[in-house]
Amino acid sequence: MTRLSAFFKALVLAVVLSMFTLVRPASAQDGALVVVAIELFSAAVAQYFSEILTVDLNLGMGGIRAQVAADTIGVQNALQHHAGATISAVSQQTALLMDQANLFEFGDMGSVRTPRGIVRLNTVAPSGCRRVRVAEMLAAAAPMRERRPQTWKEAAETRTRAVTSAGQAQLRLTETVARQPNQVSLNWMTQPTLTPTQTADAAKSITTILNPLPLPTLPIGETAPAAAEYAAAREILSQRMSVAEDALRHQLEMRAPLCSTAGDPACSSSVMSIINQWRTDTVESVVYPDRVQAKSSATAAREQVFLLSANLYVQTELLSSINNLSAIMAVNTANQLSGLDRAAADALYARAVQAQDRDE
């Protein structure tokens, strides 16, 4: 409204001046008045259109600013969304890589987690992938490993007590050699892992080889002095023999499968095979030094702790073997010093049988 009023004021003034020059006689001042009127009108028109253009430009710039602001906000939102998606993707990949690295060090045997699922690597998986599985197998088999040698020993004692004469002992040995050759062999000591059937045969072979002709038992109720003397000598010799048998049973237990039922995956592993695998994965591996060098300080420290633990486990098994060897040496020395041996026991048995025959 202000622009229009100023414009009309200038227009009215210009018209009045023009009419004034028309209604009065021409003079020298008329030209000057007309020029003033035209200048006033031109100035009003110029100011009017200038203000209109200024307003339009301001309106246009405001629209442009609003559009630019809207576009900027849109770009920012798009960048933030893309950045969030990128960060999320990177986080997922990082978590996957960390999970993969952890799985390589401590994961399940022969399994690697990938974006498409679990991939089985069979027996060519690195040793680190088997460590948790090995620990689980050893822990699960610990009660059975502690109980199994005693079961073998009780079964051997039952078979030995069933012998009631020297002839029966000889006949049983002959039949075993002819029909069950696997029960008269120590070849199982050259194998790292035995099958359940091989383990059962090996348990019997220990008694067959170390005590092929067990001392017969006397009939129950025999009270003759010679019978009592023989029974005492037989028990002493049996206990001494069990020391040597226990040493071989310990060796058998290290080679027996870490399972109780056929078909269990643990049946393919034993303590000896695990120790051999540790040796193969470290000392005998041509890539192990490079793998250790490529590990981070934390991973290398974990590797060192594992090797120390494995060494402690091997030293424990070695200590058991040394204890068995010490016991065998002690028993052998006692046999030599006491004079009580198999020949002496046979002589006592003959006296006990003769005394029984006389009593009958």
C-alpha positions in Angstrom: 0.0 0.0 0.0 2.8 2.4 0.8 4.4 1.8 -2.6 1.0 2.3 -4.4 0.2 5.6 -2.5 3.6 7.1 -3.3 3.2 6.1 -6.9 -0.3 7.7 -7.2 0.9 10.8 -5.5 3.6 11.3 -8.0 1.2 10.5 -10.8 -1.4 13.1 -9.6 1.3 15.7 -9.1 2.6 15.2 -12.7 -0.9 15.4 -14.1 -1.7 18.6 -12.2 1.5 20.2 -13.4 0.7 19.2 -17.0 -2.9 20.6 -16.8 -1.6 23.8 -15.3 0.5 24.4 -18.3 -2.4 23.7 -20.5 -4.9 26.1 -18.9 -2.6 29.2 -18.7 -0.7 31.0 -21.5 2.5 29.4 -22.4 5.6 30.8 -20.8 9.2 29.9 -20.3 8.5 28.2 -17.1 6.0 25.7 -18.6 8.8 23.5 -20.1 10.5 23.4 -16.7 7.3 22.4 -15.0 6.7 19.6 -17.5 10.2 18.4 -17.1 9.8 18.3 -13.3 6.5 16.5 -13.7 8.1 13.9 -16.0 11.0 13.5 -13.6 8.7 13.0 -10.6 6.6 10.5 -12.5 9.7 8.6 -13.7 11.2 8.6 -10.2 7.9 7.2 -8.8 7.6 4.6 -11.5 11.3 3.6 -11.0 10.9 3.4 -7.2 7.7 1.4 -7.6 9.1 -1.2 -9.9 12.4 -1.3 -7.9 10.5 -2.1 -4.8 8.5 -4.8 -6.6 11.6 -6.4 -8.0 13.2 -6.3 -4.5 10.2 -8.0 -3.0 10.1 -10.6 -5.7 13.8 -11.2 -5.3 13.5 -11.5 -1.6 10.6 -14.0 -2.1 12.6 -15.9 -4.6 15.7 -16.0 -2.4 13.5 -17.1 0.5 12.2 -20.0 -1.5 15.6 -20.9 -2.7 16.9 -20.8 0.9 14.0 -23.0 2.1 14.6 -25.4 -0.8 18.3 -25.5 -0.1 17.6 -26.0 3.6 15.2 -28.8 2.8 17.7 -30.4 0.4 20.5 -30.1 3.0 18.3 -31.8 5.7 17.5 -34.5 3.2 21.1 -35.0 2.3 22.0 -35.1 6.0 19.3 -37.6 6.8 20.5 -39.8 3.8 24.1 -39.6 4.9 23.2 -40.4 8.5 21.1 -43.4 7.4 23.9 -44.6 5.1 26.5 -44.1 7.8 24.3 -46.0 10.3 23.9 -48.8 7.8 27.6 -48.8 7.1 28.5 -48.8 10.8 26.1 -51.6 11.4 27.5 -53.7 8.5 31.1 -53.0 9.7 30.1 -53.9 13.3 28.6 -57.2 12.1 31.7 -58.0 10.0 34.0 -57.1 12.9 32.0 -59.3 15.2 32.1 -62.1 12.6 35.8 -61.8 12.3 36.3 -61.8 16.1 34.1 -64.8 16.4 36.0 -66.5 13.6 39.3 -65.7 15.3 38.0 -67.0 18.6 36.6 -70.1 16.9 40.0 -70.7 15.2 41.7 -70.6 18.6 39.2 -72.3 20.8 36.3 -73.5 18.6 34.7 -76.9 18.0 36.8 -79.5 16.2 36.7 -79.2 12.5 34.0 -76.4 12.5 34.3 -72.9 11.1 31.4 -70.4 11.3 30.8 -68.5 8.0 28.1 -66.1 6.8 26.5 -69.0 5.1 26.6 -71.3 8.2 28.9 -73.8 9.8 31.6 -75.4 7.5 33.1 -78.7 8.5 36.8 -79.0 8.0 37.1 -82.7 8.8 40.5 -83.8 10.1 42.5 -81.1 8.4 41.3 -78.4 10.8 44.1 -76.6 12.6 44.9 -77.8 16.1 43.3 -74.7 17.7 39.9 -75.7 16.3 40.1 -79.0 18.2 41.1 -77.9 21.7 37.7 -77.4 23.2 36.5 -80.7 21.7 39.6 -82.5 23.1 39.0 -81.0 26.5 35.4 -82.0 26.5 36.4 -85.6 25.5 39.0 -85.9 28.2 36.6 -84.5 30.8 33.8 -86.8 29.8 36.0 -89.8 29.7 37.7 -89.1 33.1 35.4 -91.2 35.3 35.5 -94.1 32.8 39.3 -94.0 32.5 39.6 -94.2 36.3 37.2 -97.1 36.5 38.2 -99.1 33.5 41.6 -100.5 34.7 40.0 -101.7 37.9 37.4 -103.5 35.8 40.1 -105.2 33.7 41.9 -106.2 36.9 38.8 -107.7 38.5 38.0 -109.7 35.3 41.6 -111.1 35.2 41.4 -112.1 38.9 38.1 -113.9 38.2 39.6 -115.8 35.3 42.7 -116.7 37.4 40.6 -118.0 40.3 38.7 -120.3 37.9 41.9 -122.3 37.4 41.8 -125.3 39.8 44.7 -127.4 38.4 47.9 -127.1 36.5 46.4 -129.2 33.7 43.5 -126.9 33.3 45.8 -123.9 33.2 47.8 -125.5 30.4 44.7 -126.5 28.4 43.3 -123.0 28.6 46.5 -121.4 27.5 46.7 -123.8 24.5 43.2 -123.0 23.4 43.8 -119.3 23.8 46.9 -119.4 21.6 45.0 -121.4 18.9 41.7 -119.6 18.9 42.4 -116.0 20.2 45.9 -115.0 18.9 45.1 -111.3 19.6 44.9 -112.2 23.3 48.5 -113.5 23.2 50.2 -110.4 21.8 51.5 -107.0 22.9 51.4 -105.5 19.5 48.7 -103.1 20.7 51.4 -101.1 22.4 52.6 -99.9 19.0 49.2 -98.4 18.1 48.1 -94.9 19.4 44.3 -95.8 19.4 42.6 -99.1 19.8 39.0 -100.1 18.9 36.7 -101.4 21.7 37.3 -104.9 20.5 41.0 -104.5 20.4 40.9 -103.0 23.8 39.1 -106.1 25.2 41.6 -108.4 23.6 44.5 -106.4 24.9 43.2 -106.5 28.4 43.2 -110.3 28.3 46.6 -110.4 26.7 48.2 -108.7 29.7 47.3 -111.6 32.0 47.9 -114.2 29.3 51.5 -113.0 28.7 52.6 -112.0 32.2 50.9 -115.0 33.9 50.2 -117.6 31.2 50.0 -120.5 33.8 48.4 -119.0 36.9 48.8 -120.9 40.2 45.7 -123.1 40.7 43.3 -122.4 43.6 42.7 -125.1 46.2 39.2 -126.3 46.9 37.2 -124.2 49.3 37.4 -125.5 52.8 40.8 -127.0 52.6 42.4 -126.5 56.1 45.6 -128.5 55.9 48.7 -126.6 57.1 50.3 -127.1 53.6 47.2 -125.8 52.0 47.2 -122.7 54.2 50.9 -122.1 53.4 50.3 -122.5 49.7 47.3 -120.1 49.8 49.4 -117.4 51.5 52.3 -117.8 49.0 49.8 -117.7 46.1 48.3 -114.5 47.3 51.7 -112.9 47.7 52.8 -113.9 44.3 49.5 -112.7 42.8 49.8 -109.3 44.4 53.4 -109.0 43.1 52.2 -110.0 39.6 49.4 -107.5 39.7 52.0 -104.7 39.9 53.4 -105.6 36.5 49.9 -106.1 35.1 48.8 -102.7 36.4 51.8 -101.0 34.6 50.6 -102.6 31.3 47.0 -101.7 32.1 48.1 -98.1 32.4 49.6 -98.3 28.9 46.5 -99.9 27.6 44.3 -97.1 29.2 46.3 -94.5 27.3 45.5 -96.2 24.0 41.9 -97.2 24.8 39.2 -95.2 23.0 37.6 -92.3 24.9 34.2 -93.7 24.5 32.0 -96.4 26.1 29.7 -97.2 23.1 30.5 -97.9 19.5 29.7 -95.2 17.0 30.7 -92.4 19.4 33.0 -89.9 17.6 35.3 -90.1 20.7 36.0 -93.7 19.8 38.5 -92.5 17.2 40.6 -90.7 19.9 42.7 -91.8 22.9 45.0 -90.1 25.3 48.0 -91.3 23.3 46.6 -90.1 20.0 45.8 -86.7 21.5 49.4 -86.4 22.8 50.7 -87.4 19.4 48.4 -84.8 17.8 49.8 -82.1 20.0 53.3 -83.1 18.9 52.3 -83.1 15.3 50.6 -79.7 15.5 53.6 -78.0 17.2 57.1 -79.6 17.2 56.6 -81.5 13.9 54.7 -78.8 12.1 56.6 -76.7 9.5 53.9 -74.0 9.6 53.6 -73.7 13.4 56.5 -71.2 13.8 54.9 -68.9 11.3 51.5 -69.2 12.9 52.9 -68.3 16.3 54.8 -65.4 14.8 51.6 -64.1 13.1 49.6 -64.2 16.4 49.0 -61.1 18.5 50.6 -60.8 21.9 47.4 -61.9 23.7 46.9 -64.9 21.4 50.6 -65.9 21.7 50.1 -65.7 25.5 47.1 -68.0 25.3 49.1 -70.4 23.1 51.8 -70.5 25.7 49.4 -71.2 28.5 47.9 -74.0 26.4 51.3 -75.6 25.7 52.2 -75.4 29.4 48.9 -77.1 30.3 49.5 -79.8 27.7 53.0 -80.3 29.0 51.7 -80.7 32.5 49.2 -83.3 31.3 52.0 -85.3 29.6 54.2 -85.0 32.7 51.4 -86.4 34.8 51.0 -89.4 32.5 54.8 -89.8 32.5 54.9 -89.7 36.3 52.3 -92.5 36.5 54.5 -94.6 34.1 57.6 -93.9 36.3 55.7 -94.9 39.4 54.7 -98.2 37.8 58.3 -98.8 36.7 59.5 -98.1 40.3 56.9 -100.5 41.7 58.0 -103.3 39.2 61.7 -102.8 40.2 60.7 -103.0 43.9 58.7 -106.2 43.4 61.5 -107.7 41.3 64.0 -107.0 44.0 61.7 -108.5 46.6 61.4 -111.6 44.6 65.1 -112.0 44.4 65.7 -111.3 48.1 62.8 -113.3 49.5 63.3 -116.5 47.5 59.6 -116.8 47.0 59.2 -117.3 43.3 57.1 -119.4 40.9 59.2 -122.6 41.5 58.7 -122.3 45.3 55.0 -121.8 44.8 54.7 -124.8 42.6 56.5 -126.9 45.2 54.1 -125.6 47.9 51.2 -126.5 45.6 52.5 -130.1 45.2 52.8 -130.5 48.9 49.3 -129.2 49.5 47.8 -131.6 46.9 49.7 -134.6 48.4 48.4 -133.6 51.8 44.9 -133.5 50.4 45.3 -136.9 48.8 46.5 -138.5 52.1 43.6 -137.0 54.0 41.2 -138.5 51.5 
